[in-house]
């Protein structure tokens, strides 16, 4: 019976706004009133410094990884819900009136717990893209989009029952792109911030 609570627990874990918490405890505070007003690692990096930015990324990553790695049961549907839940929690956190981050850090954690090869491939794509264009949003969107094809190929090559997981990841990537719509508009106008 415990596994029926796993998606809810994963959502609650994903909802923890580490960027806000770390900024209030160790930074300049008022994260949602500075920079892009986003609670994610990029805004923390720009407004609170590299150390808190890195810590925020790490904590947001770990809540996605931890939820998917430790909250696994025998029911496939519940497991699929648990894959989506931490990212949904980060983007729509109950603690912040459902106004959260954009989901990439937590999505990376989910991907790491779901398929390690895909995660390392996506991380490599993120690094190459970021150091090529120096724009965090571009690196994030390119890497998560490319990751869908990598996950599909790896799952097929290893004969895994991956189709439903792929559908969930596709839905999450669509949501991540939706959350980046302002970034995409700025990119089209060549006004997107670098780094």
C-alpha positions, 0 to 999 in steps of 0.5 A, spaced: 500 500 500 505 504 501 507 505 493 500 508 492 503 514 496 510 514 492 507 519 486 505 524 492 511 524 496 515 525 489 511 531 488 512 534 495 520 532 494 520 536 488 516 542 490 521 544 495 524 550 493 531 550 494 533 556 491 529 560 495 531 556 501 538 557 500 538 564 498 534 566 504 539 562 509 546 564 505 544 569 500 541 576 499 534 573 499 528 575 495 530 571 490 523 571 486 524 579 486 530 579 483 533 577 476 528 573 472 524 572 479 525 565 477 527 560 483 531 555 479 539 555 479 540 560 473 537 565 477 540 564 483 547 563 480 546 570 477 543 574 483 546 570 489 553 567 486 556 561 483 556 557 490 549 558 491 547 557 484 551 550 484 548 548 490 541 550 488 542 546 481 545 540 486 539 540 490 534 540 485 538 535 481 538 530 487 530 531 489 529 529 482 534 523 482 532 521 489 524 521 488 525 516 482 531 512 484 528 511 491 520 511 490 519 505 486 514 500 486 511 494 483 506 498 479 508 501 472 503 506 472 505 509 479 512 509 477 510 513 471 507 518 475 513 518 480 517 520 474 513 526 472 511 528 479 518 531 482 518 535 475 511 537 476 513 539 483 518 543 481 515 547 476 508 547 480 510 547 488 505 547 493 509 551 497 509 557 492 502 557 490 504 553 484 509 558 481 516 555 481 522 554 476 523 551 469 524 544 471 531 542 467 535 541 473 530 536 476 529 533 470 536 532 469 535 528 476 529 524 473 533 522 467 539 520 471 535 515 475 531 513 469 537 511 464 544 513 466 547 513 459 542 518 457 543 522 462 551 522 461 549 524 454 545 529 455 549 532 460 555 532 455 550 535 450 549 541 455 556 542 456 558 543 449 552 547 447 553 552 453 560 553 452 559 554 444 553 559 445 554 561 453 546 561 453 544 557 459 536 556 456 539 554 449 543 549 452 538 546 457 533 546 451 537 543 446 540 537 451 533 535 453 530 535 446 536 531 444 535 526 450 528 524 447 532 521 441 537 518 445 533 515 450 529 512 444 535 509 441 538 506 447 531 503 450 530 500 443 537 497 443 537 494 449 530 491 448 527 495 454 520 496 455 521 504 455 515 506 451 511 509 456 517 512 460 518 515 453 511 518 453 512 521 460 519 524 458 516 527 452 510 530 456 515 533 461 520 536 455 514 539 452 512 542 459 519 545 460 519 548 453 512 551 455 516 554 461 521 557 457 517 561 452 519 567 455 526 565 453 524 563 446 521 570 445 528 573 447 532 568 443 528 570 437 529 578 438 536 576 440 535 579 447 536 573 451 541 573 457 548 570 456 551 565 462 
